[in-house]
């Protein structure tokens, strides 16, 4: 059996390159920025702002997966989005908060989580190259 036909699961894990780590870190930061911007936009222009915020997250997650060539490219911005949104849900000692107790806020939180899961699921994982890996050949 040649190296090209072995399963990717049977291969040893390789250390990620510094460039790949930088890409994932950049996607994480972009995800956090999209989460903060979406938190502000979704409540400002209610139905359109909510759709715009969720579309921005979906675009970033799918674009990150395509740019990185792996599902981790979709998970990194989703994790940044989740961290930023969770931190924004906490109220401050002064009583200030970003999210109101309305349906739009809950749709943004739950819809954003659903979008992140959908994008991570739809993103293509690493695929082996070449004709020798196709079934029936």
GIHURA-V995411 format. One record per pair of residues at least 4 apart in sequence whose ideal C-beta (glycine too) atoms are under 7 Angstrom apart, sorted by sequence separation. I is the first residue (numbers start at 1). GAP is how many residues later the second one is. If there is no record, write none. Layout:
i: (I/I)
gap: (GAP/GAP)
//
This chain:
i: (1/6/16/18/19/20/21/22/23/24/25/26/27/28/29/30/31/32/33/34/35/36/37/38/40/41/45/46/47/48/49/50/51/52/53/54/55/56/57/58/59/60/61/62/63/64/68/69/71/72/74/75/76/77/78/79/80/81/82/83/84/85/91/92/101/103/104/105/106/107/108/109/110/111/112/113/114/115/116/117/118/119/1/6/16/44/65/68/91/100/128/132/43/65/67/91/99/131/42/41/42/65/64/65/64/88/89/41/42/88/41/62/64/61/64/38/61/60/61/38/38/34/34/57/85/34/85/31/30/81/82/81/27/78/78/78/34/23/24/23/31/35/74/75/27/31/35/39/74/30/31/34/24/28/31/32/36/27/28/31/32/35/39/71/74/27/30/31/35/73/28/29/32/24/28/32/36/71/50/65/71/53/57/61/70/70/43/50/54/58/62/69/46/50/54/57/61/65/39/57/61/39/43/54/58/62/42/43/42/38/8/8/4/4/5/4/5/4)
gap: (4/4/4/4/4/4/4/4/4/4/4/4/4/4/4/4/4/4/4/4/4/4/4/4/4/4/4/4/4/4/4/4/4/4/4/4/4/4/4/4/4/4/4/4/4/4/4/4/4/4/4/4/4/4/4/4/4/4/4/4/4/4/4/4/4/4/4/4/4/4/4/4/4/4/4/4/4/4/4/4/4/4/5/5/5/5/5/5/5/5/5/5/6/6/6/6/6/6/7/8/8/8/9/9/10/10/10/11/11/11/12/12/12/13/13/15/16/17/17/18/19/22/23/24/24/26/27/29/30/31/34/35/37/38/41/42/43/44/44/45/45/45/45/45/46/46/46/46/46/47/47/47/48/48/48/48/48/49/49/49/49/49/49/49/49/50/50/50/50/50/51/51/51/52/52/52/52/52/54/54/54/55/55/55/55/56/57/57/57/57/57/57/58/58/58/58/58/58/59/59/59/60/61/61/61/61/62/62/66/70/118/120/124/126/127/128/128/129)
//
